[in-house]
């Protein structure tokens, strides 16, 4: 979800000058030729502690170590001078094919050169746990397998001969601190240091330092292999041979396939996109705490060349209910339990309310600053670190938390004792604030309004609290909270519906808002209710571009920002779910098929989709898009299976 505030940090004079140059530049198009690869062309690697983005040319353009929200070591994604790490055929930048090794987050890139064929395997590796993790300590019980804090890249010549080039140029702290290199006597191990961090590059190639980077070249003949690894583990442990590199990659494949094998995914034509979405969500989960980041990246633009750029490397509480739905739907109860315990550990505000977002370690302060030294992706500035919306008042957070607890309680068939105080506090907070205006689910910069979706989620909070009280056997609390839920429902239907019987964005407005689709998803009205169906169809007909759903019309909404944004993929998947709820199954299937066709070449989704250019926009890969995909697919698949009975 987009943030709404930025607390600008200090910028140098040269950075300001560069900013002025960008402002004077011609408006950008998402399809404009650019040195920045299209967002959807990136591959995603993960070890459930951090993640990397690999460009089509084999360059790692984004990697933060040791964890998702750390400063970048390779940041070329946001500035072409901010560091990258490539291993691939010398002089060849366009691969023949790229796929994920089936059932994994390991990338396979095939290259055709004038002299031969080669394949490169890339992975952030996982394997048997090797003692206590001192790099990113666990607050949840460690499993038998964990991250190696290691990137492994292995090249093999398939035919002929291929000259492989390695170029490693880290620039620490978001492109501000060039690396200081030292090479061991063996000529195959080099340490790069900067900004109080050291990483170790090891390879069976001969390394040479060229300024701020290390390079190597070697020609492979048919059947030969070479490897390199990059480590930030405290002892810099890594493979010492090609065989050990292959072992690390094999262990990583076993980890992903074993994990996916525990998931319950029906035999259906949408099985593959559900599997890829599940792997993406697992890859965006921070294993030490159980938190899920909203996306791997910061500041990928929602508007080409614009200012709608936010840091999504944090956990939004409103994502929690969709995360729990997806995990329980897939029978991944361990991950659901981990996430629920993360929520239970969170520190509330002084009034007892949970914040809308937290750091992946549970920290509350996500103060936002900007990196004026970075150009931004294709000139989209500012680049933000932190998220200024963390202290906003958004009344939907209570419903997200309590719906998650109810989902988890029904699945586990018990209400953990430590969660009941959280139920009480969030229900009481929702009771106190539901009449108040807020910034809404989209975190708008305009003045607070009585947003229908916020009222709706307060209804969810009290409705779920009443059901939890019933499970606990607390009749007094059940009766009290059910009465407030009924009062909220009546208020929404009296003030949040326009003259034609359609749920609107906020009280006193006739504008549409995709967040009202949550009325169908959360059961606010019966599935056959005329107002509910009218609201869903109105969004399908009036709040779409070429069939894809906008959050709202920017010319009708005071969000405090300039520029048009793309259609929101999560809203489009929400529409699929809502259409299924109100009985428009064929419309739901048709839209689902269209959405599956606009996935990235590797089956991933960003936050938005620009229908004019066919480009993905916003941070990538986006957890919420994949969660909504799984929820939407599940709705239709359930309807299909029910119809067969």
C-alpha positions in Angstrom: 0.0 0.0 0.0 1.3 3.4 -0.8 2.8 5.6 1.8 1.5 9.1 2.2 4.3 11.2 3.7 8.0 11.8 3.2 10.4 13.4 5.6 13.0 14.7 3.3 16.6 14.1 4.3 19.5 16.4 3.6 20.8 16.5 0.1 24.1 17.8 -1.3 24.2 20.7 -3.7 25.2 18.4 -6.5 22.2 16.2 -5.7 19.9 19.2 -5.8 21.4 20.2 -9.2 20.7 16.7 -10.5 17.2 16.9 -9.2 16.7 20.2 -11.1 17.9 18.6 -14.2 15.4 15.7 -13.8 12.6 18.2 -13.3 13.5 19.9 -16.5 13.6 16.7 -18.5 10.8 15.7 -20.8 7.9 13.6 -19.4 8.8 9.9 -19.3 6.9 7.0 -20.7 7.1 3.5 -19.2 7.9 2.2 -22.7 10.6 4.8 -23.4 14.0 3.3 -24.3 16.0 3.4 -21.1 19.2 1.9 -19.6 16.9 0.6 -16.8 15.4 -2.8 -17.6 11.6 -3.0 -17.4 10.6 -3.9 -13.8 8.9 -7.1 -14.9 12.0 -8.4 -16.5 13.8 -8.9 -13.2 14.2 -12.3 -11.6 13.7 -12.6 -7.9 16.0 -14.6 -5.6 15.5 -15.2 -1.9 16.9 -17.0 1.1 14.1 -15.8 3.4 16.4 -13.3 5.0 17.0 -11.1 2.1 16.4 -11.1 -1.7 18.0 -10.1 -4.9 16.8 -8.9 -8.4 18.7 -10.2 -11.4 18.5 -8.3 -14.7 18.1 -10.2 -18.0 21.8 -9.5 -18.7 22.8 -11.5 -15.6 23.5 -8.5 -13.5 22.4 -8.4 -9.9 21.0 -4.9 -9.7 19.4 -5.1 -6.2 20.7 -6.8 -3.0 20.6 -5.6 0.6 22.5 -7.5 3.2 22.1 -9.1 5.6 18.4 -8.6 5.5 15.6 -7.2 3.4 15.5 -3.7 4.9 19.3 -3.2 5.1 21.1 -0.6 2.9 21.8 -1.8 -0.6 25.1 -3.3 -1.6 24.1 -3.5 -5.3 21.7 -0.7 -6.1 21.8 -0.2 -9.9 18.1 -0.8 -9.9 17.7 2.8 -8.6 20.9 4.4 -10.0 23.1 3.1 -12.7 26.2 4.0 -10.6 25.0 2.3 -7.4 26.7 -1.1 -7.8 26.0 -4.4 -9.6 27.4 -7.9 -9.9 27.4 -9.8 -13.2 28.5 -13.2 -14.2 27.7 -14.2 -17.8 29.1 -14.5 -21.3 31.5 -11.7 -22.3 30.0 -9.3 -24.7 26.5 -10.9 -24.8 23.8 -9.2 -22.9 20.6 -10.9 -24.1 19.9 -14.4 -22.9 18.2 -17.1 -24.9 15.9 -18.1 -22.1 15.3 -17.6 -18.3 13.3 -19.9 -16.1 13.1 -20.9 -12.5 14.3 -24.4 -11.7 10.9 -26.1 -11.3 9.5 -25.7 -7.8 12.3 -23.4 -6.6 13.5 -19.8 -6.5 16.7 -20.8 -8.2 17.2 -19.0 -11.6 18.4 -20.8 -14.7 19.7 -18.5 -17.5 20.6 -20.0 -20.9 23.0 -18.1 -23.2 23.8 -18.5 -26.9 27.1 -17.0 -28.0 28.8 -17.1 -31.4 31.0 -19.9 -30.1 28.7 -22.0 -27.9 26.0 -22.4 -25.4 26.1 -21.9 -21.6 23.8 -22.0 -18.6 24.1 -20.0 -15.4 22.4 -21.0 -12.1 21.9 -18.3 -9.5 20.5 -18.7 -6.0 20.6 -17.2 -2.5 21.3 -20.6 -0.8 19.7 -22.4 2.0 20.7 -25.6 3.7 21.1 -27.5 7.0 21.3 -25.1 9.9 24.9 -24.6 11.0 24.5 -23.5 14.6 23.2 -20.2 16.0 22.6 -17.5 13.4 24.5 -14.4 14.6 24.0 -12.4 11.4 20.2 -12.2 11.6 19.2 -13.7 15.0 15.9 -15.6 15.2 13.1 -14.7 17.6 11.1 -17.6 16.3 12.2 -21.2 16.8 14.8 -22.0 14.1 13.9 -24.8 11.7 16.3 -27.5 10.6 17.2 -25.5 7.5 18.2 -21.8 7.3 19.9 -19.3 5.1 23.6 -19.6 4.3 23.9 -15.8 3.9 25.5 -16.7 0.6 24.9 -16.0 -3.1 26.1 -18.8 -5.4 26.5 -18.4 -9.1 27.6 -21.4 -11.3 28.2 -21.4 -15.1 28.4 -24.5 -17.3 29.3 -24.8 -20.9 26.7 -26.9 -22.8 28.3 -26.9 -26.2 31.3 -25.4 -28.0 33.2 -22.9 -25.8 32.0 -19.7 -24.0 34.1 -17.0 -22.4 32.6 -16.1 -19.0 33.1 -12.7 -17.4 32.7 -11.8 -13.8 32.3 -8.2 -12.7 31.6 -7.3 -9.1 31.2 -3.7 -8.1 29.5 -3.2 -4.8 28.7 0.3 -3.7 27.6 0.3 0.0 24.9 2.3 1.7 22.6 3.0 -1.2 25.4 3.8 -3.6 27.2 6.3 -1.3 30.3 4.3 -0.3 32.5 2.7 -2.9 34.1 -0.6 -2.0 37.7 -1.0 -0.7 39.0 -4.2 -2.1 41.7 -6.6 -0.9 42.7 -9.8 -2.8 44.1 -12.8 -1.0 47.4 -14.4 -2.1 45.5 -17.2 -3.9 44.1 -14.6 -6.3 40.6 -16.2 -6.0 39.3 -14.6 -2.8 38.6 -10.9 -2.4 37.0 -8.9 0.4 35.1 -5.7 -0.3 34.6 -3.3 2.7 32.6 -0.1 3.2 30.0 1.4 5.6 31.0 -1.0 8.4 30.3 -4.0 6.3 32.5 -6.6 4.6 31.5 -9.1 2.0 33.7 -11.8 0.5 33.9 -12.9 -3.1 35.3 -16.3 -3.8 35.7 -18.1 -7.1 37.8 -20.6 -9.0 38.6 -17.8 -11.5 41.7 -15.5 -11.3 40.5 -12.1 -9.9 41.9 -8.7 -10.6 41.1 -5.3 -9.0 40.2 -2.5 -11.3 39.5 0.6 -9.2 36.3 0.0 -7.2 35.5 -3.3 -8.8 36.9 -6.8 -9.2 36.9 -8.7 -12.6 37.7 -12.1 -13.9 37.4 -13.9 -17.3 37.7 -17.5 -18.2 36.8 -19.6 -21.2 34.8 -22.8 -20.6 34.8 -25.7 -22.9 31.9 -28.2 -23.3 31.1 -29.9 -20.0 33.3 -27.6 -17.9 32.0 -25.5 -15.0 33.1 -22.5 -12.9 31.5 -20.8 -9.9 31.6 -17.8 -7.7 30.1 -17.0 -4.3 29.5 -13.9 -2.3 29.2 -14.3 1.5 28.3 -12.0 4.4 28.1 -14.7 7.0 30.2 -13.9 10.1 32.9 -16.5 9.1 32.5 -15.9 5.4 31.9 -19.6 4.9 31.2 -20.7 1.3 32.0 -23.3 -1.3 35.7 -24.0 -2.1 35.1 -25.9 -5.3 32.6 -26.5 -8.2 31.4 -29.6 -6.4 30.7 -27.7 -3.2 28.9 -25.0 -5.2 26.7 -27.6 -6.8 26.0 -29.1 -3.4 24.9 -25.7 -2.1 22.6 -25.3 -5.1 21.2 -28.8 -4.7 20.5 -28.2 -1.0 18.6 -25.0 -1.9 16.5 -26.8 -4.5 15.6 -29.5 -1.9 14.6 -26.8 0.5 12.2 -25.1 -1.9 10.7 -28.3 -3.2 10.3 -29.8 0.2 8.6 -26.6 1.4 6.3 -26.5 -1.7 5.6 -30.2 -1.3 3.8 -29.5 2.0 1.4 -27.1 0.3 -2.0 -28.2 -0.7 -2.6 -27.0 -4.2 -5.4 -28.6 -6.2 -4.9 -30.1 -9.6 -6.1 -27.2 -11.7 -5.0 -25.2 -14.8 -4.0 -22.4 -12.4 -1.8 -24.6 -10.3 1.5 -23.2 -11.7 0.7 -19.5 -11.0 -0.5 -20.4 -7.5 2.8 -22.3 -6.9 4.9 -19.4 -8.2 2.9 -17.0 -6.0 3.4 -19.3 -3.0 7.1 -19.3 -3.6 7.2 -15.5 -4.0 5.3 -15.1 -0.7 7.7 -17.5 1.1 10.6 -15.7 -0.5 9.3 -12.4 0.9 9.0 -13.8 4.5 11.7 -12.9 7.0 12.4 -16.3 8.6 13.9 -15.0 11.9 10.6 -13.3 13.0 7.9 -14.7 10.6 7.1 -11.2 9.2 6.4 -10.7 5.5 7.7 -7.7 3.6 5.2 -6.0 1.3 7.8 -6.1 -1.5 11.5 -6.6 -2.0 12.3 -3.0 -3.1 12.0 0.6 -2.3 11.1 3.5 -4.7 10.1 1.7 -7.9 7.7 4.2 -9.3 3.9 3.9 -9.6 4.0 6.7 -12.1 6.8 6.7 -14.7 9.3 9.4 -13.8 7.0 10.6 -11.0 7.0 11.0 -7.3 4.8 8.1 -6.2 7.8 6.1 -4.9 7.7 4.3 -1.6 9.7 2.0 0.6 7.8 -1.3 0.9 10.4 -3.4 2.8 8.2 -3.5 5.9 5.1 -5.4 7.2 1.7 -3.9 6.8 -0.9 -5.2 9.3 -3.6 -5.0 6.7 -1.7 -7.6 4.7 -2.0 -10.0 7.6 -5.5 -11.3 7.0 -4.7 -12.0 3.3 -1.4 -13.7 4.3 -3.2 -15.9 6.8 -5.9 -16.7 4.3 -3.3 -17.8 1.7 -1.2 -19.8 4.1 -4.1 -21.7 5.6 -5.6 -22.2 2.1 -2.3 -23.9 1.1 -2.2 -25.9 4.3 1.0 -24.1 5.3 0.1 -23.9 9.0 3.6 -23.5 10.3 4.2 -20.3 8.4 0.8 -19.1 9.5 1.6 -19.7 13.2 5.0 -17.9 12.8 3.2 -14.9 11.3 0.5 -14.9 14.0 3.2 -14.9 16.7 4.9 -12.0 15.1 1.6 -10.1 15.2 1.2 -11.1 18.9 4.7 -9.7 19.7 4.1 -6.3 18.2 4.2 -3.3 20.6 1.0 -1.2 20.3 0.7 2.6 20.6 -0.1 4.3 23.9 -3.8 4.0 23.2 -3.5 0.2 22.6 -3.9 0.4 18.9 -1.5 -1.4 16.6 0.4 0.7 14.0 -0.5 0.2 10.3 3.0 -1.1 9.7 6.1 -2.3 11.5 9.7 -3.2 10.7 10.4 -6.9 10.0 12.0 -7.1 13.4 8.9 -5.5 15.0 10.3 -2.0 15.4 7.8 0.9 15.4 9.9 3.8 14.1 10.2 3.8 10.3 11.1 7.4 9.9 11.4 8.3 6.3 14.3 10.0 4.5 15.3 10.5 0.9 18.5 9.6 -1.0 19.1 12.7 -3.1 22.3 11.2 -4.5 20.4 8.5 -6.4 18.7 9.3 -9.7 15.8 6.9 -9.0 14.5 4.2 -11.4 14.4 5.8 -14.9 14.6 9.3 -13.2 11.7 8.7 -10.8 12.6 10.6 -7.6 12.8 10.8 -4.7 14.3 7.6 -3.6 12.9 6.9 -0.1 14.2 4.9 2.8 11.7 4.4 5.6 8.0 5.0 5.3 6.5 8.1 6.7 3.0 6.6 6.9 4.0 4.4 9.9 2.4 6.8 12.4 -0.7 7.6 10.4 -4.2 6.9 11.8 -5.9 4.3 9.6 -8.9 2.7 11.1 -8.8 -0.4 8.9 -5.9 -1.9 10.9 -8.2 -3.2 13.7 -10.2 -5.3 11.3 -7.2 -6.7 9.6 -5.7 -7.8 12.9 -8.9 -9.4 14.3 -9.9 -11.1 11.1 -6.4 -12.7 11.1 -6.8 -13.9 14.7 -10.3 -15.4 13.8 -8.9 -17.2 10.8 -6.0 -18.6 12.8 -8.2 -19.6 15.7 -10.7 -21.5 13.5 -7.8 -23.2 11.7 -6.0 -24.2 14.9 -9.3 -24.9 16.8 -8.1 -22.9 19.8 -7.6 -19.3 20.8 -4.1 -18.8 22.3 -4.2 -17.2 25.6 -1.7 -14.5 24.7 -3.9 -13.3 21.8 -7.1 -12.6 23.9 -5.7 -9.2 25.3 -4.9 -8.2 21.7 -8.6 -9.0 20.7 -9.8 -6.9 23.6 -7.6 -3.9 22.9 -8.2 -3.8 19.1 -12.0 -4.2 19.6 -12.1 -1.4 22.1 -9.9 0.8 19.8 -12.3 0.2 16.9 -15.2 1.0 19.1 -13.7 4.3 20.0 -12.6 5.5 16.6 -15.0 4.1 14.0 -17.0 7.3 13.9 -13.9 9.4 13.2 -12.4 10.3 9.8 -9.0 8.9 8.8 -6.6 8.7 5.9 -8.1 5.6 4.5 -6.7 2.3 3.3 -4.7 4.1 0.5 -3.0 6.4 3.0 -4.0 9.6 1.2 -2.3 12.9 1.8 -5.5 14.9 1.6 -7.6 15.8 4.6 -9.1 12.9 6.7 -12.5 11.6 5.4 -15.1 9.2 6.5 -13.8 6.5 4.2 -16.3 3.6 3.6 -13.5 1.0 3.6 -12.3 2.2 7.0 -15.8 2.0 8.5 -16.1 -1.4 6.8 -12.9 -2.7 8.4 -14.1 -1.4 11.8 -17.2 -3.5 11.3 -14.9 -6.4 10.5 -13.1 -5.8 13.7 -16.2 -5.8 15.9 -17.8 -8.7 14.0 -14.7 -10.9 14.3 -14.2 -9.8 18.0 -17.8 -11.0 18.7 -17.1 -14.3 17.1 -13.9 -14.7 19.0 -15.7 -13.9 22.3 -18.2 -16.6 21.4 -15.4 -19.1 20.9 -13.9 -18.1 24.3 -17.3 -18.3 26.0 -17.5 -14.6 26.9 -21.2 -13.9 26.3 -21.0 -10.3 27.6 -18.2 -9.3 25.3 -19.9 -11.1 22.4 -23.1 -9.2 22.9 -21.4 -5.8 23.3 -19.2 -6.1 20.3 -22.0 -7.6 18.0 -24.1 -4.5 18.9 -21.4 -2.1 17.8 -20.9 -4.1 14.6 -24.6 -3.8 13.8 -24.4 0.0 14.5 -21.5 0.4 12.1 -23.3 -1.6 9.4 -26.3 0.6 9.6 -24.2 3.8 9.5 -22.4 2.7 6.4 -25.6 1.8 4.6 -27.2 5.1 5.6 -24.3 7.4 4.7 -21.9 5.4 2.4 -24.2 4.5 -0.4 -25.0 6.8 -3.4 -28.3 7.5 -4.9 -28.2 4.4 -7.1 -27.4 2.1 -4.3 -23.6 1.8 -4.8 -21.0 1.9 -2.0 -18.9 5.1 -2.5 -15.4 6.1 -1.5 -16.3 8.3 1.5 -19.4 9.9 3.0 -20.6 12.8 1.0 -19.0 11.6 -2.2 -20.2 9.8 -5.3 -16.7 8.7 -6.3 -15.9 5.0 -6.5 -13.1 3.3 -4.7 -11.8 -0.2 -5.3 -11.4 -0.7 -1.5 -15.2 -1.1 -1.2 -14.7 -4.5 -3.0 -13.7 -5.7 0.5 -17.4 -5.6 1.4 -17.8 -8.7 -0.7 -14.6 -10.4 0.4 -15.3 -9.9 4.1 -19.0 -10.8 4.0 -20.3 -7.4 5.0 -23.6 -8.1 3.1 -25.1 -11.4 1.9 -23.8 -12.7 -1.4 -27.1 -12.1 -3.1 -27.6 -8.6 -1.8 -28.6 -6.2 -4.6 -26.5 -3.3 -3.3 -23.4 -5.4 -3.0 -23.8 -6.7 -6.6 -24.5 -3.2 -7.9 -21.3 -1.9 -6.1 -19.2 -4.7 -7.6 -20.5 -4.2 -11.1 -20.1 -0.4 -10.9 -16.4 -0.8 -10.2 -16.1 -3.3 -13.0 -17.7 -0.9 -15.5 -16.6 2.5 -14.3 -13.4 2.2 -12.3 -11.3 0.2 -14.9 -9.0 0.8 -17.7 -9.2 -1.8 -20.4 -10.8 -4.1 -17.7 -8.1 -3.6 -15.1 -9.0 -1.8 -11.9 -7.9 1.6 -10.6 -7.7 2.3 -6.9 -9.7 5.4 -7.5 -9.7 8.2 -10.1 -6.9 10.6 -9.2 -8.9 13.6 -10.5 -11.7 12.7 -8.1 -9.6 12.0 -5.0 -7.5 14.4 -2.9 -4.5 12.1 -2.4 -2.0 15.0 -2.3 0.1 13.7 -5.1 0.5 14.6 -8.8 0.5 12.3 -11.7 -1.6 9.4 -13.0 -1.0 6.0 -11.7 -1.4 2.6 -13.2 -4.2 0.1 -12.5 -3.6 -1.8 -9.2 -3.2 -5.5 -9.6 -4.4 -6.3 -6.1 -7.7 -4.4 -6.9 -8.1 -6.3 -10.1 -7.7 -9.6 -8.2 -10.1 -8.3 -5.6 -12.6 -7.7 -8.4 -12.2 -11.3 -9.5 -13.0 -12.4 -5.9 -15.9 -10.0 -5.6 -17.4 -11.1 -8.9 -17.2 -14.7 -7.8 -18.9 -13.8 -4.5 -21.9 -12.1 -6.2 -22.3 -15.0 -8.6 -20.7 -13.5 -11.8 -18.4 -16.4 -12.2 -17.8 -16.1 -15.9 -16.8 -12.5 -15.6 -14.5 -13.5 -12.7 -12.9 -16.3 -14.8 -12.4 -14.0 -17.8 -10.7 -11.3 -15.7 -8.6 -13.9 -13.9 -7.3 -15.3 -17.2 -6.4 -11.8 -18.4 -4.5 -11.1 -15.2 -2.6 -14.3 -15.5 -1.5 -13.3 -19.0 0.1 -10.1 -17.8 2.4 -11.7 -15.3 6.1 -11.1 -15.8 8.0 -13.5 -18.0 8.9 -15.4 -14.7 5.3 -15.3 -13.3 5.8 -12.4 -10.9 3.8 -9.2 -10.3 4.6 -5.7 -9.3 2.0 -3.5 -7.6 0.5 -1.9 -10.8 0.0 -2.5 -14.4 0.1 0.2 -17.1 -2.5 -0.8 -19.7 -1.2 1.7 -22.2 2.3 0.2 -22.4 1.9 -3.2 -20.9 4.6 -2.4 -18.3 4.5 -3.3 -14.6 4.9 -0.3 -12.2 5.7 0.0 -8.5 7.7 -2.2 -6.1 8.5 -5.7 -7.1 7.7 -8.5 -6.5 4.6 -7.3 -4.6 3.4 -9.7 -1.9 -0.1 -8.2 -1.9 -0.6 -8.9 -5.6 0.4 -12.5 -5.2 -1.7 -12.9 -2.0 -4.7 -11.5 -3.9 -4.0 -13.8 -6.8 -4.2 -16.9 -4.6 -7.3 -15.7 -2.9 -9.1 -14.9 -6.2 -8.0 -18.3 -7.7 -9.2 -20.1 -4.6 -12.7 -18.4 -4.8 -13.2 -19.6 -8.4 -11.7 -23.0 -7.9 -14.0 -23.6 -4.9 -17.0 -22.5 -7.0 -15.9 -24.9 -9.8 -15.4 -27.8 -7.4 -18.7 -27.1 -5.6 -20.5 -27.1 -9.0 -19.2 -30.5 -9.7 -20.7 -32.1 -6.6 
